Amino acid sequence: MPFGHFFSIVPTTANGNPSAEALHGSVCCYNSFMRIVLFTDVFLSHPNGVATSIVNLATALGKKGHSVLIVAPRSRGGAAEKKFSAKNVRVLSLFSYPVLLYPRMRVSMPSLTRVAKELRRFKPDVAHIHTPLGVGLSGLRECKKLDIPVIGTNHLYLTRDNASFFRLISSYYLIQKMFSIVTLQYFHMFYGSCTVVSAPSLVIVDAMRSLKLKRPVVHLPNPLSTARHVSLTPKSILNLKKKWGLRRQVILHFGRISPEKNVEAVIRSFARVHAENKDVSLLIVGEGPAKKKMEALAGSLHIRHAVVFTGVIEHEKLMRSGIVGLADLFVTASTMENQPMVLLEAMSFGLPVIAVDAAGLPELVDGNGILTKPGSIAAMASAMSKILGDPSLQRKMSARSYSIAKEYDPKNVAAKALKFYK
């Protein structure tokens, strides 16, 4: 079915569309427990920042006594769903298949019949759609049929002038432009059919408002859980460094190793730092289609011995392993981050951060690190050396990272989400 036809038959709710101010101010007397359904195309089948934020939100809502149903693609063999457990939270996993360039990632096509059946059984008070793809489409259509109010969250840093995103599709400008127009029109149709629209960063709130959706667009940050953190003793830090072959100082990057994350800039910046400081290592945690290329780059720069690629470490294990906490700072060179969970998680371990002055990153870097000009290898290398060479500055930034991270406690974010839901 063409997208235009899909949206033309979606009915609107009979109650109209309240303003964002009304959403904030008219719910104080609503105290009953709610039934909330979350739709997402990325979850246990492909853990990433969005999946982590959904786990944290659902868990916090369940702890408050609300019933939560998560509709998502099934992980390979359904093993991840069997391991997942949270109070008052249940997962409906849909048939899925692997994505060509990301075989560990699995997606689902719209599954209207099964979703409709489950919604009639669960009888949700509200739906929260986190992705506008197959699962999200199924959720939007069936919720509108049943007159269930829908919050649609955009986690993607996608704007009219965001060339970085469309360069992933093609290097040709005209093709980039075509995809830009089509994608933004699709966003307008999809999110324009929601009751309320939200985004985890203020820059995307503004971008979504610029689409003139005629829907309230509100700010709802991603929740950050610190429940899995472990305290490291000096001895345990030494043991971990020995295990991974790390030097005295450690620069950390973790997340997907793919072109849009611009890990190349991190490695080239580190090469400059290593030329002056041989007692430092770069630890890269993660997997992705660009990993082999990055390993080759480290070799060509003659720093392969100082760059450690761990490969995939399951998220829960990574948070409990102590690997994040042994680092001296975290760095990312990605220019298309909305509100990256990896950055928040690094901050929650008290790491100073280095990021580029782009997208939603400036909202998270305030006295806890250094913002650099996008694409500037020299500026990023200078920032690395500055933090590593100044223990006093490092301690101040560490304390500030802890402070900022606390603002994203799941209890606080869940409370804000409930205001919108109710």
C-alpha positions in Angstrom: 0.0 0.0 0.0 1.5 3.4 -0.9 2.3 5.6 2.1 -0.2 8.3 1.0 -3.0 5.8 0.9 -1.9 4.4 4.3 -2.2 7.7 6.0 -5.3 8.9 4.1 -7.4 6.1 5.8 -6.0 6.7 9.3 -8.8 8.4 11.3 -8.0 11.2 13.7 -9.0 11.1 17.4 -12.3 12.7 18.3 -10.8 14.8 21.2 -8.6 17.1 19.1 -5.0 17.9 19.9 -4.2 19.6 23.3 -1.4 22.1 23.5 2.0 21.1 25.0 1.2 23.5 27.9 -2.1 21.7 28.6 -0.3 18.3 28.6 2.0 19.6 31.3 -0.6 21.3 33.4 -3.8 19.3 33.5 -2.9 15.9 34.9 -2.3 16.3 38.6 -5.5 14.7 39.6 -5.0 11.5 37.4 -3.7 8.9 39.9 -4.8 5.5 38.5 -2.3 3.0 37.0 -2.1 3.0 33.2 -1.8 0.4 30.5 0.9 1.6 28.1 2.1 0.0 24.9 5.5 0.9 23.4 6.3 0.2 19.7 9.8 0.0 18.5 11.7 -1.4 15.5 14.9 -1.7 17.5 15.0 -3.5 20.8 16.5 -6.8 22.0 17.1 -7.9 18.4 19.6 -5.1 18.0 20.6 -3.4 21.3 21.5 0.3 20.7 20.8 3.7 22.3 17.1 3.7 21.4 16.7 0.1 22.7 18.5 1.0 26.0 16.3 4.0 26.5 13.1 1.9 26.0 14.3 -0.7 28.4 15.0 2.0 31.0 11.7 3.7 30.4 9.6 0.5 30.5 11.4 -0.7 33.6 10.8 2.6 35.4 7.1 2.7 34.4 6.6 -1.0 35.6 8.2 -0.2 38.9 5.6 2.6 39.4 2.8 0.0 39.0 1.9 0.7 35.4 1.4 -2.2 32.9 3.7 -2.0 29.9 3.6 -3.9 26.6 6.6 -3.6 24.3 6.0 -4.5 20.6 9.3 -5.1 18.8 11.1 -7.4 16.3 12.0 -10.8 17.6 15.7 -11.4 18.3 17.5 -14.2 16.6 15.9 -17.4 18.0 14.0 -15.4 20.6 16.9 -15.9 23.1 17.1 -12.3 24.2 13.4 -12.1 25.0 13.7 -15.1 27.3 16.5 -13.4 29.3 14.6 -10.1 29.5 12.6 -9.5 32.7 11.1 -6.4 34.3 8.2 -5.9 36.7 4.8 -5.4 35.0 6.5 -5.4 31.6 5.8 -7.9 28.8 7.3 -8.1 25.3 5.4 -9.1 22.1 8.0 -10.1 19.6 7.2 -10.1 15.9 8.7 -12.2 13.1 11.9 -10.5 12.0 14.7 -10.9 9.4 18.3 -9.5 9.3 19.3 -6.3 7.6 21.8 -6.7 4.8 24.5 -4.3 6.0 23.9 -5.0 9.7 23.3 -8.7 10.0 23.0 -8.5 13.8 20.1 -6.0 13.3 16.7 -7.5 12.7 13.5 -5.7 11.5 9.9 -6.5 11.0 7.4 -5.7 8.3 4.0 -4.2 9.3 2.1 -6.9 11.2 -1.4 -5.5 11.4 -3.4 -8.6 12.3 -1.3 -9.7 15.2 -0.9 -6.2 16.5 -4.6 -5.5 16.3 -5.4 -8.7 18.2 -2.9 -7.9 20.9 -4.1 -4.3 21.3 -7.7 -5.5 21.8 -6.5 -7.9 24.4 -4.2 -5.5 26.3 -6.6 -2.5 26.0 -3.9 0.2 26.3 -4.7 3.7 27.6 -2.0 5.2 25.5 0.6 4.2 22.9 4.2 5.5 22.6 5.8 4.8 19.2 9.6 5.1 19.2 10.4 4.4 15.5 8.5 5.1 12.3 9.2 1.9 10.4 7.4 -1.5 10.2 6.5 -2.0 13.8 5.8 1.7 14.3 3.5 1.7 11.2 1.5 -1.2 12.5 1.2 0.5 15.9 0.1 3.8 14.5 -2.6 2.4 12.2 -4.1 0.0 14.7 -4.0 2.6 17.6 -5.8 5.1 15.4 -8.5 2.6 14.5 -9.1 2.0 18.2 -8.9 5.7 19.0 -5.9 5.2 21.3 -3.9 8.4 21.8 -0.4 8.1 20.4 2.9 9.8 21.3 5.4 9.6 18.5 9.1 10.0 19.5 11.8 10.9 16.9 15.1 9.6 18.1 16.8 10.3 14.8 18.9 13.4 14.1 17.3 14.1 10.8 16.8 17.7 9.5 16.7 19.4 6.1 20.3 20.5 6.4 21.7 17.2 7.8 23.8 16.1 4.9 25.7 13.5 7.1 22.6 11.3 7.3 21.9 11.2 3.6 25.6 10.7 2.7 25.1 7.2 4.2 22.7 6.4 1.3 24.7 7.8 -1.6 27.7 10.1 -2.4 25.7 11.8 -5.2 24.1 15.1 -4.2 20.9 14.6 -6.3 20.2 11.2 -4.8 20.9 12.7 -1.3 18.4 15.5 -2.1 15.8 13.1 -3.3 16.0 10.9 -0.2 15.9 14.0 1.9 12.7 15.2 0.4 11.0 11.8 0.5 12.1 11.1 4.1 11.0 14.4 5.4 7.6 14.1 3.7 7.2 10.7 5.2 8.1 12.1 8.6 5.5 14.8 8.1 2.8 12.1 7.4 3.8 9.7 10.1 4.3 12.2 13.0 1.5 14.4 11.8 -0.8 11.4 12.4 0.3 11.1 16.1 -1.6 12.9 18.9 1.6 14.3 20.4 5.2 14.3 19.1 8.3 14.2 21.2 12.1 14.2 20.9 14.9 13.6 23.4 16.9 16.7 22.4 15.9 20.3 22.1 17.5 20.7 18.6 15.2 17.9 17.3 12.2 19.4 19.0 12.9 22.6 17.0 13.5 20.5 13.8 10.1 18.7 14.3 8.3 22.0 14.9 9.8 23.3 11.6 7.9 20.6 9.8 4.6 22.4 10.8 2.9 19.2 11.9 0.0 20.9 13.6 0.7 18.7 16.6 2.2 19.6 19.9 6.0 18.8 19.9 7.4 18.3 23.4 10.8 17.5 24.9 11.1 14.0 26.5 14.8 13.0 27.3 16.0 9.5 27.2 16.2 7.8 30.7 19.6 6.7 31.9 19.9 3.7 34.3 22.9 3.4 36.6 21.7 0.3 38.4 24.3 -1.9 36.7 27.3 0.1 37.6 30.2 -1.5 39.6 32.8 0.2 41.7 36.4 -0.4 40.7 39.3 -0.8 43.1 42.8 0.3 41.9 43.7 -3.5 41.8 40.7 -4.3 39.6 41.6 -1.5 37.2 45.1 -2.8 36.9 43.7 -6.3 36.2 41.4 -5.1 33.5 44.1 -3.1 31.9 46.4 -6.1 31.9 43.6 -8.3 30.4 43.1 -5.9 27.5 46.7 -4.8 27.1 46.0 -1.2 28.0 48.5 1.5 29.0 48.3 3.8 32.0 45.9 6.2 30.4 42.9 5.1 28.4 40.7 6.9 25.9 37.4 5.1 25.3 35.0 4.9 22.4 32.1 2.5 22.5 29.1 2.0 20.1 28.5 0.9 16.6 31.5 1.1 14.3 29.9 2.4 11.1 30.6 5.3 8.7 28.1 7.7 10.4 29.9 7.4 13.7 33.1 8.8 12.2 35.4 6.5 14.2 38.1 7.4 11.7 38.4 10.9 13.1 38.8 9.4 16.6 41.7 7.1 15.5 43.4 9.9 13.5 43.2 12.2 16.5 44.5 9.6 18.8 47.5 9.0 16.5 48.6 12.6 17.1 48.2 12.2 20.9 50.1 8.9 20.8 53.0 10.5 18.9 53.6 12.7 22.1 52.4 10.3 24.8 53.3 6.6 24.4 51.6 5.7 27.8 48.1 6.0 26.4 45.8 3.5 24.7 42.6 3.9 22.7 39.9 1.3 23.6 37.2 0.8 21.0 34.3 -1.3 22.1 31.7 -2.5 19.5 31.2 -4.0 16.1 30.0 -2.8 12.8 30.6 -2.7 9.0 33.5 -0.3 9.3 35.5 -2.3 11.9 38.0 -3.9 9.5 38.6 -0.6 7.8 39.3 1.0 11.1 41.7 -1.8 12.1 43.5 -1.3 8.8 43.6 2.5 9.4 45.2 2.0 12.9 47.8 -0.3 11.2 48.6 2.3 8.5 49.1 4.9 11.2 51.5 2.6 13.0 49.4 2.7 16.2 47.8 -0.8 15.9 49.5 -1.9 19.1 48.0 1.0 21.0 44.4 0.7 19.7 42.4 -2.2 21.2 39.3 -3.4 19.4 37.2 -5.6 21.8 34.5 -6.5 19.3 31.0 -7.0 20.6 30.4 -6.9 24.3 26.7 -7.3 25.2 25.4 -4.1 26.8 24.5 -5.5 30.2 27.9 -7.2 30.4 29.7 -4.0 29.3 28.0 -2.0 32.0 28.8 -4.5 34.7 32.3 -5.3 33.5 34.0 -2.2 34.7 35.5 -1.5 31.3 33.8 1.9 31.0 34.9 3.0 34.5 38.6 2.2 33.9 38.9 4.9 31.1 40.2 8.4 31.7 37.8 10.0 29.1 35.2 9.2 26.5 35.3 10.5 22.9 32.9 10.6 20.0 33.3 12.3 16.6 29.8 11.6 15.3 28.0 14.6 13.9 24.5 13.2 13.8 23.6 12.3 17.4 20.3 13.3 18.9 20.8 12.4 22.5 23.3 9.5 22.5 22.9 7.0 25.3 26.6 6.1 25.0 27.6 9.6 25.9 25.2 9.7 28.9 26.4 6.3 30.0 30.0 7.4 29.9 29.1 10.5 31.9 27.3 8.3 34.5 30.6 6.6 35.1 32.2 10.0 35.7 34.1 10.2 32.5 35.1 13.6 31.0 33.8 13.7 27.4 35.0 15.0 24.1 32.4 15.5 21.3 31.8 17.6 18.3 29.8 20.8 18.3 26.9 19.4 16.3 23.4 18.0 16.6 22.2 17.4 20.2 25.7 17.0 21.7 26.1 20.6 23.0 23.1 20.0 25.2 25.1 17.3 27.1 28.5 19.0 27.3 28.6 21.8 29.9 31.7 21.9 32.0 32.1 18.1 31.8 34.2 18.0 28.7 35.3 19.8 25.5 33.4 20.4 22.2 35.5 20.5 19.1 34.8 21.6 15.5 33.4 18.8 13.4 36.0 17.2 11.3 39.0 18.9 13.0 41.5 16.2 13.9 43.9 18.8 15.4 41.2 20.2 17.7 40.1 16.7 18.9 43.7 15.7 19.5 44.4 18.9 21.4 41.3 18.2 23.6 42.5 14.7 24.4 45.9 15.9 25.4 44.5 18.7 27.5 42.3 16.5 29.6 44.9 13.7 29.9 47.6 16.1 31.0 45.6 18.0 33.7 44.5 15.7 36.6 42.7 18.7 38.3 40.7 19.5 35.2 39.9 15.8 34.8 38.5 15.6 38.3 36.3 18.7 37.8 34.9 17.4 34.5 34.3 14.0 36.1 32.3 15.5 38.9 30.3 17.6 36.4 29.6 14.5 34.3 28.2 12.7 37.4 26.0 15.7 38.1 24.5 16.0 34.6 23.9 12.3 34.3 21.8 12.3 37.4 19.3 14.6 35.7 18.4 11.7 33.4 17.4 9.3 36.2 14.6 6.9 34.9 12.3 7.9 37.7 12.4 11.5 36.6 12.0 10.8 32.9 9.2 8.3 33.6 7.3 10.9 35.7 7.6 13.4 32.8 6.4 10.7 30.3 3.4 9.9 32.5 2.3 13.6 32.4 2.2 13.4 28.6 0.5 10.0 28.7 -2.2 11.1 31.1 
